[in-house]
Amino acid sequence: MARFAPLTLIAALVFGLGTAPAAAAPPAARDPAPTTFTADEAEAQAALVDMEDQRLVQARAALTALLQTGGIEAAQRKQPQVFVSSHGRTLVLPARNTNAPYTLRDLAAVEKGRYVRQMKDGSVLLGIHVFVADGARLQLRGPLTLRMGSLPGSFSSIIAFGGSIEIKGTAKNPVRITSWDVRTQQPDRSTVDGRAYIRAVGGEFEMTYAQVSDLGFWSGRTGGIALTGTERPASAYRHRTKAQRHQDKAKRLAANNNPDKSGGNFGDVETIPVGPGTASHVLADELVSGSIQHSVITGDAYGLFVSGSNQTQIIDNKIVDSLVHGVFMHRFAKNATIENTDVIGSGGDGFVLSRATEKVRVTDCLAQGNGRNGFTVNGRALAQGPSASGESLAVYGDSSINSSIARDNGRYGIEVLGGSRLAVQTSEVIGGDMGIVVREGASGVQISGNKLTNQRRQAIALRDGATGAHVAGNTIKGTTTGIYLRDSDGTVVGNKVTTITDPEAHGITVVGQADGSEITRNTLIGSGTSAISTARSSGKLNKHNNDEDGWKDTSTFWIKAKRYVKPMNVIWACVFLLVIVSAIRSRGIMEKRRRGKIRDPYELQKPMEERPLMLLRHAARGQDQSENTMPVPMPGRASRHRPPAHAGSTPTIGGRG
């Protein structure tokens, strides 16, 4: 596993490595960072993330302990200073007594520019972690080129923990920020040994007219530019009045002078009440708020990662070649606005609204050429039952994708997973395996006014328990199946579907349980086996007033027959056929009988001949009793025996004549 070497970068600065960095490689020459790792590489990165978490907690705890002592010593600590721990050196910026922000000039003044140096080409090389404490503000103004040192096992970062970060350039003079390997004089494009990143934990983050590239590694919170917070209540100490703080100080001094004191000391870290859930692995003060506008982000691990935030604005940005996802709205991101932002070429999804996000509105955005989905909206609950963290079983929703474009993404254009009251409206989906997919029991999803073209399978698919969906006014072209319902129900109304010419094409297909669904006033144009296929569906389905005049049925006789050949249909057909045949047959017999054409069934048989009945008597042995062998006719009956063949002979019984 890679070990963290906190002095490597400092040594590089002290001994003058990289005093004349070359210009960054042009975009065409980019060598993308790997997206797959061996087990050892993955373990090394995960360990670095954990070490970063511990470093932040230690820096915050040490600063809090120093400031709580009060007096002259605490006042002297309210200036930039370096904290040293086993996880590296951190340049801490405490809150000032004035509203003046910290600038690069303040950072460069620490230890005579040991950690922040200006290079010959005018850029600034940062060689240490920067910690913006609660109540402090760091301001980076354009024109500025900031190279954040990033060597194997040692990298820099800028983190606000309850404080504020302002990165402000102009259209002509943007702020440029990149990771920098002083050995190769190039941006650091390897994430295996960690990489420089920027993060705001609670507090505020504002970035406008910036160009950021090649930051971040492994996790969302160290992924490049990360805005993270928590839903825990804010620290009571932070919001107390001046008089209350003086009272707290008097109590602490009295406690220190008490010989019977027990428990903590001046270094105890203030505890924060626990709330309903966290959005980060590190304790934070409150939800973060942020604004990222008019910026370009290239080659970060995560283009933008946001969690535990309120009213974050992501407007007019371009995010290219992110290693994982482009814009990732993680847990407890609420009331966010994402507008006019393009995400191109991400390894994963373009835009992700993850579980526990609510009321996020995405408008006029582009997701193109991403490895997975263009847009993913996940409204599922955080738990399905009792869980270790005790999360609620409630689903999330009220988010929407509006007037946006998903083009040629590797999987789906837009995927909706669970949740309620989610919407995809007036957007365009081009290419992909499927266009808009709704599944995982999503309820009340609105899919309206969208345009979908050239999907390989289905344009709009409702699957796996989606309920109460409303699919209306969409225009679909160039796909095998326009609208597909599987074990889902909803209203499909007023859509126009034009399929490709394919023997297996369908305008609308319904499979499985679809009870309560309604398919009405749709226009279906194309050529295939059926305009609306419901042969494999079950439940009550209301299908009416659909325009199928433009559909050419190419199904064979057997395919048409299969639409109606179902077990119960066959049984009833046999019953009706038997009744009809019996009725026809009996009617024919009666008709012939009336016309006299029915013959007596016995007329061709001859009557039996009546002859006298003859009785045979037992004959005695010998010829003298031969006359007793003659049959004796019974009175009144004719004999059936013919006379002997020879007149003079007398037959005998039991012997020869």
C-alpha positions in Angstrom: 0.0 0.0 0.0 1.3 3.5 -0.8 2.4 5.5 2.2 1.7 9.2 2.7 4.9 11.2 2.5 4.0 14.7 3.8 7.5 16.2 3.4 8.0 15.2 -0.2 6.2 18.1 -1.8 7.8 20.6 0.7 11.2 19.3 -0.1 10.5 19.8 -3.8 9.6 23.4 -3.1 12.6 24.0 -0.8 15.2 22.6 -3.2 13.8 24.5 -6.1 12.3 21.7 -8.2 9.9 23.0 -10.8 11.1 26.6 -10.7 10.1 27.1 -14.4 7.1 24.9 -15.1 6.2 24.3 -18.7 2.9 25.1 -20.0 0.1 22.6 -19.5 -0.3 20.0 -22.2 -2.9 20.9 -24.7 -6.3 19.0 -24.5 -5.5 16.9 -27.6 -2.4 15.5 -25.9 -4.2 14.5 -22.7 -3.3 11.1 -21.2 -6.4 10.2 -19.2 -6.0 8.8 -15.8 -6.9 5.1 -15.3 -10.4 4.2 -14.2 -9.7 0.6 -13.2 -7.3 -0.4 -10.4 -5.7 -3.4 -8.9 -6.7 -4.4 -5.4 -3.5 -2.9 -3.9 -4.1 0.4 -5.8 -7.7 0.6 -4.6 -6.6 -0.1 -1.0 -4.0 2.6 -1.2 -6.4 5.2 -2.4 -9.0 4.3 0.2 -6.4 4.6 2.9 -5.4 8.0 1.7 -9.0 9.2 1.8 -9.3 7.9 5.4 -6.1 9.7 6.3 -7.4 12.9 4.9 -10.5 12.6 7.1 -8.4 12.1 10.1 -6.2 15.1 9.2 -9.2 17.4 9.0 -10.6 16.2 12.3 -7.2 16.7 14.0 -6.7 20.2 12.6 -10.2 21.3 13.6 -9.8 19.8 17.1 -6.5 21.4 17.7 -7.7 24.8 16.5 -10.8 24.6 18.6 -8.8 23.7 21.7 -6.4 26.6 21.2 -9.2 29.2 20.7 -11.2 28.1 23.7 -8.4 29.0 26.1 -9.2 32.7 25.5 -7.0 35.6 26.4 -3.9 36.9 24.6 -2.8 33.4 23.6 -6.0 32.8 21.7 -5.8 36.2 20.0 -2.3 35.5 18.9 -3.5 32.2 17.3 -5.9 34.1 15.0 -3.4 34.3 12.2 -2.1 31.8 9.6 -0.1 29.0 11.2 1.1 25.5 10.3 -0.2 22.5 12.2 1.9 19.3 12.0 0.5 15.8 12.4 1.3 12.3 11.4 -0.9 12.8 8.3 1.0 15.9 7.0 1.3 19.6 7.4 -1.7 21.9 7.3 -1.7 25.6 6.9 -4.6 26.8 9.1 -6.5 30.0 8.5 -8.4 30.9 11.6 -11.3 33.4 11.7 -10.2 37.0 11.8 -11.5 39.8 14.0 -12.3 41.7 10.8 -14.2 40.8 7.7 -11.1 40.9 5.5 -10.5 37.7 3.5 -7.3 35.8 3.3 -5.5 36.0 -0.1 -2.5 34.2 -1.7 -0.3 37.1 -0.4 -1.2 36.0 3.2 -0.4 32.4 2.4 2.9 33.3 0.8 3.9 35.3 3.9 3.9 32.2 6.1 7.4 31.1 6.8 8.8 33.4 4.2 7.1 31.7 1.2 8.1 28.2 2.0 4.7 26.7 1.0 3.4 29.2 -1.5 5.8 30.4 -4.2 5.5 32.4 -7.3 7.1 30.9 -10.4 8.9 32.6 -13.2 6.0 32.2 -15.6 3.7 34.1 -13.1 1.9 31.0 -11.8 1.7 30.2 -8.1 2.8 26.8 -6.8 1.0 25.6 -3.6 2.9 23.0 -1.6 0.8 22.4 1.5 -2.7 21.6 2.7 -4.8 24.8 3.3 -7.5 24.7 6.0 -10.0 27.6 6.1 -11.5 27.5 9.5 -15.0 28.3 10.7 -15.7 32.0 10.2 -12.6 32.6 7.9 -12.7 33.4 4.2 -10.2 32.6 1.5 -10.3 34.6 -1.7 -8.6 33.7 -5.0 -8.9 36.4 -7.7 -8.1 36.4 -11.4 -6.0 36.7 -13.3 -4.4 33.8 -11.5 -2.8 30.4 -12.4 -2.6 28.2 -9.3 -0.7 25.0 -9.5 -1.5 22.7 -6.7 1.5 20.5 -5.9 0.7 16.8 -6.4 3.5 14.2 -6.1 3.3 10.4 -5.5 2.2 10.1 -1.9 2.1 13.8 -1.2 -0.4 16.4 -2.5 -1.9 19.7 -1.6 -5.5 20.6 -1.0 -7.7 23.6 -0.2 -10.5 22.8 2.3 -13.0 25.1 4.1 -14.3 23.6 7.3 -17.2 25.9 8.1 -15.4 28.8 6.4 -15.8 30.3 2.9 -13.9 29.9 -0.4 -14.2 32.4 -3.1 -12.7 31.7 -6.5 -13.5 34.6 -8.8 -12.2 35.4 -12.2 -13.6 37.2 -15.2 -14.4 36.2 -18.7 -11.1 37.7 -19.9 -9.1 36.9 -16.7 -10.2 33.6 -15.4 -8.7 31.7 -12.4 -6.8 28.6 -13.6 -6.3 25.8 -11.1 -4.7 22.5 -11.8 -2.7 19.7 -10.1 1.0 19.9 -10.7 3.8 17.4 -10.7 7.0 19.4 -10.3 9.1 16.5 -11.5 7.4 16.1 -14.9 6.3 19.7 -15.2 2.9 18.5 -16.1 -0.5 18.1 -14.4 -0.8 15.0 -12.3 -3.0 12.5 -14.2 -2.4 9.5 -11.9 -4.9 9.0 -9.1 -3.3 5.9 -7.7 -1.2 7.8 -5.1 -3.7 10.6 -4.4 -4.1 13.9 -6.1 -4.8 17.5 -5.2 -8.4 18.6 -4.6 -10.7 21.4 -3.3 -13.5 20.9 -0.8 -15.9 22.9 1.2 -17.3 21.2 4.4 -20.2 23.3 5.5 -19.9 27.0 5.1 -20.0 28.6 1.6 -18.3 28.0 -1.7 -18.4 30.3 -4.7 -16.6 29.8 -8.0 -17.1 31.9 -11.1 -15.1 32.1 -14.4 -12.6 29.4 -13.4 -10.8 26.8 -15.4 -10.1 23.7 -13.2 -8.4 20.5 -14.4 -6.9 17.2 -13.2 -8.0 17.3 -9.5 -9.3 14.6 -7.2 -9.1 10.9 -6.6 -11.1 7.8 -5.4 -14.1 9.3 -3.4 -16.6 12.0 -3.9 -15.4 14.2 -1.1 -11.8 14.0 -2.5 -13.0 13.9 -6.1 -11.9 17.3 -7.4 -14.4 20.0 -6.4 -16.6 18.8 -3.5 -19.3 20.6 -1.6 -20.2 18.5 1.5 -22.2 19.2 4.6 -24.5 17.5 7.1 -28.0 17.8 8.5 -26.7 18.0 12.0 -27.7 21.2 13.9 -25.1 23.9 13.8 -22.7 24.3 16.7 -24.3 26.2 19.6 -20.9 27.7 20.5 -20.5 29.2 17.1 -23.8 31.2 17.2 -23.7 32.4 20.8 -23.6 36.2 21.5 -20.5 38.0 22.8 -21.9 38.2 26.4 -22.6 34.4 26.3 -19.1 33.7 25.1 -17.7 35.7 28.0 -19.8 33.7 30.4 -18.5 30.5 28.8 -15.0 31.8 29.3 -15.6 32.5 33.0 -16.9 29.0 33.5 -13.9 27.4 31.8 -11.5 29.4 33.9 -13.4 28.5 37.1 -13.3 24.8 36.0 -9.5 25.0 35.4 -8.9 26.5 38.9 -11.1 23.8 40.6 -8.8 21.2 42.2 -11.7 18.7 42.2 -12.2 18.8 38.5 -12.6 15.6 36.7 -12.9 14.6 33.0 -11.7 16.9 30.2 -9.0 19.5 29.9 -8.4 22.5 27.7 -8.0 20.3 24.6 -11.4 18.7 24.7 -13.2 19.0 21.4 -16.7 20.5 21.4 -19.3 17.8 20.6 -22.1 18.5 18.2 -25.6 17.2 18.7 -26.4 14.3 16.3 -29.2 14.9 13.8 -31.2 12.6 11.4 -28.4 11.7 9.0 -25.0 12.6 7.6 -23.8 13.4 4.1 -20.1 13.0 4.8 -17.8 10.8 6.8 -16.4 13.9 8.6 -18.3 15.9 11.2 -19.4 19.2 9.8 -21.3 22.2 11.2 -24.2 22.5 8.8 -25.4 22.2 5.2 -23.1 23.7 2.7 -24.3 26.3 0.2 -22.5 27.0 -3.1 -22.5 28.6 -6.5 -20.4 27.4 -9.4 -20.9 29.5 -12.6 -19.2 30.2 -15.9 -16.5 27.6 -15.3 -14.8 24.8 -17.2 -13.8 21.6 -15.3 -11.6 19.0 -17.1 -10.3 15.6 -16.1 -11.4 15.6 -12.5 -12.3 12.3 -10.8 -15.7 13.7 -10.1 -16.5 16.9 -12.0 -18.6 18.3 -9.2 -19.6 16.4 -6.1 -22.3 17.9 -3.9 -23.9 16.5 -0.7 -25.6 17.9 2.4 -26.2 21.1 0.6 -29.0 23.6 0.3 -29.8 25.9 -2.6 -26.6 25.1 -4.5 -26.5 26.7 -8.0 -24.6 25.1 -10.8 -25.0 27.4 -13.8 -23.4 27.8 -17.2 -20.5 25.3 -16.8 -18.7 22.8 -19.0 -17.5 19.5 -17.5 -15.3 17.3 -19.7 -13.7 13.9 -19.3 -14.5 13.2 -15.7 -13.1 9.9 -14.6 -16.3 8.8 -12.7 -19.4 11.1 -13.0 -19.8 14.6 -14.2 -22.2 16.3 -11.8 -23.0 14.1 -8.8 -25.7 15.4 -6.4 -25.4 13.0 -3.4 -27.4 12.6 -0.2 -29.3 15.4 1.3 -28.7 17.8 -1.5 -31.9 20.0 -1.6 -33.3 22.8 -3.6 -30.5 22.9 -6.1 -30.6 24.5 -9.5 -28.5 23.1 -12.4 -28.8 25.1 -15.6 -27.0 25.5 -18.9 -24.3 23.0 -17.9 -22.7 20.5 -20.3 -21.2 17.2 -19.2 -19.2 15.4 -21.9 -17.2 12.2 -21.9 -17.5 11.1 -18.3 -16.6 7.6 -17.5 -19.9 7.0 -15.6 -23.0 9.1 -15.8 -23.3 12.7 -16.9 -25.7 14.0 -14.2 -26.7 12.0 -11.1 -29.4 12.9 -8.6 -28.7 10.3 -6.0 -30.9 8.9 -3.2 -32.0 11.4 -0.6 -31.9 14.4 -3.0 -35.0 16.5 -3.2 -36.3 19.4 -5.3 -33.4 19.5 -7.7 -34.2 21.1 -11.0 -32.0 20.4 -14.1 -32.7 22.8 -17.0 -31.1 23.3 -20.4 -28.3 20.9 -19.8 -26.4 18.6 -22.1 -25.1 15.1 -21.4 -23.2 13.7 -24.3 -20.9 10.7 -24.9 -20.8 9.6 -21.3 -20.0 6.0 -20.5 -23.2 5.2 -18.8 -26.5 7.2 -18.5 -26.9 10.8 -19.6 -29.0 11.6 -16.6 -29.8 9.4 -13.5 -32.6 10.4 -11.1 -32.7 8.1 -8.0 -35.6 8.7 -5.6 -35.4 5.4 -3.7 -35.4 5.2 0.1 -32.1 4.9 1.9 -33.3 1.7 3.5 -35.8 -1.1 2.9 -36.2 -2.0 6.6 -34.4 -1.8 9.9 -30.8 -0.7 9.2 -27.6 0.0 11.2 -28.0 3.7 10.7 -31.8 3.7 11.3 -32.6 5.5 8.1 -36.2 6.4 7.2 -38.1 4.3 4.7 -39.5 7.3 2.9 -38.8 7.8 -0.7 -37.7 11.1 -2.3 -38.9 13.2 -5.2 -40.0 16.5 -6.6 -36.9 16.7 -8.9 -37.1 17.2 -12.6 -35.1 17.1 -15.9 -36.4 20.0 -18.2 -35.5 21.1 -21.7 -32.2 19.2 -21.7 -30.4 16.9 -24.2 -29.0 13.4 -23.7 -27.0 12.4 -26.8 -25.1 9.2 -27.6 -24.6 8.0 -24.1 -23.4 4.4 -23.5 -26.5 3.1 -21.7 -29.7 5.1 -21.3 -30.5 8.7 -22.0 -32.4 9.2 -18.8 -33.0 6.7 -16.0 -35.5 7.2 -13.2 -35.2 4.8 -10.2 -37.9 4.8 -7.6 -39.1 7.9 -5.9 -42.3 9.9 -6.5 -43.3 13.0 -8.3 -40.3 13.0 -10.6 -40.5 14.5 -14.1 -38.8 14.4 -17.4 -40.2 17.2 -19.6 -39.5 18.9 -23.0 -36.2 17.2 -23.3 -34.5 15.4 -26.2 -32.8 12.0 -26.1 -30.7 10.9 -29.1 -29.3 7.4 -29.5 -28.4 5.1 -26.7 -29.7 1.6 -25.9 -32.9 3.0 -24.5 -34.2 6.6 -24.2 -36.1 7.2 -20.9 -36.3 4.3 -18.5 -38.5 4.3 -15.4 -38.2 1.4 -12.9 -37.8 0.3 -9.3 -41.3 1.1 -8.3 -41.3 4.8 -9.2 -44.7 6.4 -8.7 -46.4 9.4 -10.3 -43.6 10.0 -12.9 -44.4 12.6 -15.5 -42.9 12.0 -19.0 -44.2 14.7 -21.3 -43.3 16.7 -24.3 -40.0 14.9 -25.0 -38.4 14.0 -28.4 -36.7 10.7 -28.7 -34.8 9.3 -31.7 -32.8 6.3 -32.8 -32.7 4.2 -29.7 -31.6 0.6 -30.2 -34.4 -1.0 -28.3 -37.1 1.1 -26.6 -37.6 4.8 -26.6 -39.7 5.0 -23.4 -39.8 2.0 -21.0 -41.9 1.7 -17.8 -40.6 -1.5 -16.0 -40.6 -3.4 -12.8 -43.5 -2.0 -10.8 -43.7 1.6 -12.0 -47.1 2.9 -11.0 -49.3 5.9 -12.0 -47.0 7.1 -14.7 -48.2 9.7 -17.1 -46.6 9.5 -20.6 -48.1 12.3 -22.8 -47.2 14.3 -25.8 -43.9 12.7 -26.7 -42.5 12.3 -30.2 -40.6 9.1 -31.0 -38.8 8.2 -34.2 -36.4 5.6 -35.5 -36.7 2.8 -32.8 -38.0 -0.7 -32.8 -40.4 -0.2 -29.9 -41.8 3.2 -29.1 -43.3 2.8 -25.7 -42.9 -0.3 -23.5 -44.7 -1.2 -20.3 -43.7 -4.3 -18.3 -45.5 -5.1 -15.1 -46.3 -1.4 -14.8 -49.3 0.8 -15.2 -50.0 4.4 -16.3 -51.7 6.6 -18.8 -50.2 6.7 -22.3 -51.9 9.5 -24.2 -51.3 11.8 -27.2 -47.9 10.4 -28.2 -46.7 10.1 -31.8 -44.6 7.0 -32.5 -42.8 6.3 -35.8 -40.9 3.1 -35.8 -38.3 1.6 -38.1 -39.3 -1.0 -40.7 -38.8 -4.3 -38.8 -40.8 -7.5 -38.6 -40.7 -7.2 -34.8 -41.5 -3.5 -34.5 -44.3 -2.3 -32.2 -45.6 1.2 -31.6 -46.7 0.4 -28.1 -46.0 -2.9 -26.2 -47.6 -4.0 -23.0 -46.3 -7.1 -21.1 -47.4 -8.5 -17.8 -49.7 -7.0 -15.2 -50.9 -3.6 -16.5 -54.3 -3.3 -14.6 -55.7 0.1 -14.8 -53.6 1.4 -17.7 -55.0 3.5 -20.4 -53.7 3.9 -24.0 -55.6 6.5 -25.9 -55.3 9.1 -28.7 -51.8 8.0 -29.8 -50.7 8.2 -33.4 -48.7 5.1 -34.5 -46.8 5.0 -37.8 -44.6 2.3 -39.1 -44.3 -1.2 -40.3 -44.2 -4.3 -38.1 -46.1 -7.0 -36.4 -48.5 -4.8 -34.5 -49.2 -1.1 -33.7 -50.2 -1.9 -30.2 -49.2 -5.3 -28.8 -51.2 -6.4 -25.7 -51.1 -10.2 -26.3 -48.8 -10.8 -23.3 -50.5 -8.5 -20.9 -53.0 -9.2 -18.1 -55.4 -7.1 -16.1 -57.9 -4.5 -17.3 -56.4 -2.4 -20.0 -58.4 0.5 -21.6 -57.3 1.0 -25.2 -59.3 3.3 -27.5 -59.2 6.1 -30.0 -55.7 5.4 -31.3 -54.8 6.3 -34.9 -53.3 3.2 -36.6 -54.0 4.3 -40.2 -50.3 4.8 -40.8 -49.3 1.4 -39.6 -48.6 -1.5 -42.0 -49.2 -4.9 -40.4 -46.5 -7.3 -41.6 -47.3 -10.2 -39.3 -47.8 -13.7 -40.8 -51.0 -15.7 -40.6 -49.6 -17.7 -37.7 -48.6 -14.5 -35.8 -52.1 -13.1 -36.3 -53.5 -16.4 -35.1 -51.3 -16.4 -32.0 -52.8 -13.1 -30.9 -56.1 -14.9 -30.4 -55.0 -18.5 -29.7 -55.1 -18.5 -25.9 -56.1 -21.5 -23.8 -59.5 -20.1 -22.7 -60.2 -18.8 -26.2 -59.6 -22.3 -27.6 -61.8 -23.9 -25.0 -64.7 -21.5 -25.7 -64.2 -21.8 -29.4 -64.6 -25.6 -29.2 -67.7 -25.3 -27.1 -69.3 -22.8 -29.5 -68.3 -24.9 -32.5 -69.9 -28.0 -31.0 -73.1 -26.2 -30.4 -73.2 -24.8 -33.9 -72.4 -28.1 -35.6 -75.1 -29.8 -33.5 -77.6 -27.2 -34.4 -76.8 -27.3 -38.1 -77.0 -31.1 -38.1 -80.3 -31.3 -36.4 -81.7 -28.6 -38.6 -80.7 -30.5 -41.7 -82.3 -33.7 -40.4 -85.6 -31.9 -39.7 -85.5 -30.3 -43.2 -85.0 -33.6 -44.9 -87.8 -35.2 -42.9 -90.2 -32.5 -44.0 -89.3 -33.0 -47.6 -89.8 -36.8 -47.4 -86.3 -37.6 -48.2 -85.6 -39.6 -45.1 -85.7 -43.4 -45.7 -86.8 -46.0 -43.3 -83.6 -47.3 -41.7 -85.0 -50.9 -41.8 -86.4 -50.9 -45.4 -83.4 -52.6 -46.8 -83.6 -55.5 -44.4 -85.6 -58.7 -45.3 -88.2 -60.1 -42.9 -87.4 -63.4 -41.2 -89.1 -66.6 -42.7 -91.8 -68.1 -40.4 -91.8 -72.0 -40.2 -93.3 -74.6 -37.9 -91.4 -75.2 -34.8 -89.8 -78.7 -34.6 -89.0 -80.5 -31.4 -86.3 -83.1 -31.3 -86.8 -86.2 -29.1 -84.1 -88.3 -27.6 -83.6 -91.4 -29.9 -83.0 -94.9 -28.6 -80.0 -96.7 -30.0 -80.7 -99.0 -32.9 -82.5 -98.7 -36.2 -85.8 -99.9 -34.8 -86.1 -96.7 -33.0 -85.0 -94.4 -35.8 -88.5 -93.1 -36.3 -88.3 -91.4 -33.0 -85.5 -89.1 -34.3 -87.8 -87.1 -36.6 -88.6 -83.6 -35.5 -92.1 -83.2 -34.2 -93.8 -80.0 -35.3 -95.3 -77.9 -32.5 -98.9 -77.0 -33.0 -99.4 -73.6 -34.5 -95.8 -73.1 -35.4 -94.2 -73.8 -38.8 -91.1 -75.9 -38.7 -87.8 -74.2 -39.6 -86.2 -77.6 -40.6 -86.0 -78.5 -44.2 -87.0 -82.1 -45.4 -84.3 -84.6 -45.6 -82.1 -84.5 -48.7 -83.0 -88.2 -49.6 -86.6 -89.2 -49.3 -86.0 -92.8 -48.3 -83.4 -92.2 -45.6 -84.1 -91.6 -42.0 -81.6 -89.5 -39.9 -80.5 -90.7 -36.5 -79.4 -88.9 -33.4 -76.1 -89.8 -31.9 -75.1 -92.4 -34.7 -74.8 -92.8 -38.4 -77.6 -93.4 -40.7 
